Amino acid sequence: MRERAWSAAAAVTDPEVPVLTIEDLGVLRDVRIDGAHVDVDITPTYSGCPAMDAIRDDVLLALTRAGFDDVAVRLVLSPAWTTDWMSEDGKRKLTEYGIAPPTGRAALRQAQGPVRLVLGVRCPRCGSLDTREISRFGSTSCKALYECRACLEPFDHFKVI
């Protein structure tokens, strides 16, 4: 029964990047069953993410359609979401959609020692590393706007958090 509830919740797509499911993003954290009651934990990509209300409603609807009548969806802020939670399949989907996926491991930023530099963000259209950041904020707060100097196309880059 838990697997069926997880599958229903996991199929919910992100309203801001509709090619990704909340499972791809790592936003879906837990599904628990207690008799006929289902508890779902979701973690926002950042604490002010405006998509969380829509995601919560979509999870409730998906589980209701799957036959679960008693459902609670809880926002869990700790531990904070990190791009490390994104699946490799999700990163591939981002690239195919035209958004440069996050690279590296966010956890490494916590380490002491040398500062890691981002040498380039690969263009999701032509693959060039000859890109530049145009704006720290793209179509949503979790993305930055970049331009490819090779193909001259603008694109979003999902920030490493």
Residue pairs with C-beta under 8 A, 6 or more apart in sequence:
1 33
2 31
2 32
2 33
4 66
5 31
5 33
5 38
5 40
5 63
5 66
5 68
6 28
6 31
7 66
8 62
8 63
8 65
8 66
8 68
9 22
9 23
9 28
9 31
9 40
9 59
9 62
9 63
10 21
10 22
10 23
10 28
11 21
11 23
11 62
12 21
12 22
12 28
12 55
12 58
12 59
12 62
13 19
13 20
13 21
13 22
13 58
14 20
14 21
14 22
14 24
14 25
14 27
14 51
14 55
15 51
15 54
15 55
15 58
16 51
16 139
16 140
16 142
17 25
17 94
17 97
17 99
19 93
19 94
19 96
19 97
20 90
20 93
20 94
21 28
21 90
22 28
22 42
22 55
22 59
23 87
24 86
24 87
24 89
24 90
24 93
25 45
25 85
25 86
25 90
26 43
26 81
26 82
26 84
26 85
26 86
26 87
26 90
27 42
27 43
27 44
27 45
27 55
27 81
27 85
28 40
28 41
28 42
29 41
29 42
29 43
29 76
30 39
30 40
30 41
30 76
31 38
31 39
31 40
31 41
32 38
32 39
32 40
36 68
36 69
36 70
37 70
37 71
37 72
38 63
38 68
38 70
38 71
38 72
39 71
39 72
39 74
40 59
40 63
40 71
40 72
40 73
40 74
41 73
41 74
41 76
42 52
42 55
42 56
42 59
42 73
42 74
42 75
42 76
43 75
43 76
43 77
43 79
43 80
43 81
43 85
44 51
44 52
44 75
44 77
44 81
45 81
45 142
45 161
46 81
46 141
46 142
46 161
47 77
47 80
48 141
49 141
49 142
52 75
56 73
56 75
59 71
59 73
60 71
60 73
63 71
64 71
81 161
82 106
82 107
82 161
83 102
83 106
83 158
83 159
83 160
83 161
84 105
84 106
84 107
86 101
86 102
86 158
90 101
91 101
91 102
92 101
94 100
94 101
94 124
94 158
95 101
95 124
96 124
97 124
98 124
98 125
98 155
98 156
99 124
99 143
99 155
99 156
99 157
99 158
100 121
100 122
100 123
100 124
100 131
100 146
100 155
100 156
100 157
100 158
101 124
101 158
102 157
102 158
102 159
102 160
102 161
103 118
103 121
103 122
103 160
104 116
104 118
104 160
106 160
106 161
108 116
109 116
109 160
119 129
120 129
120 130
120 131
121 129
121 131
121 133
121 146
121 157
122 128
122 129
122 131
123 129
123 130
123 131
123 146
123 148
123 150
123 151
123 153
123 155
124 155
125 148
125 151
125 153
125 155
126 148
126 150
126 151
126 153
128 148
128 149
128 150
128 151
130 148
130 149
130 150
131 146
131 147
131 148
131 149
132 146
132 147
132 149
133 144
133 145
133 146
133 157
134 145
134 146
134 147
134 154
135 144
135 145
136 144
137 143
137 144
137 145
138 144
138 145
138 146
138 156
138 157
139 145
139 156
142 158
142 159
142 161
143 156
143 157
143 158
143 159
144 156
144 157
144 159
145 154
145 155
145 156
145 157
146 154
146 155
146 156
146 157
147 153
147 154
147 155
148 154
148 155
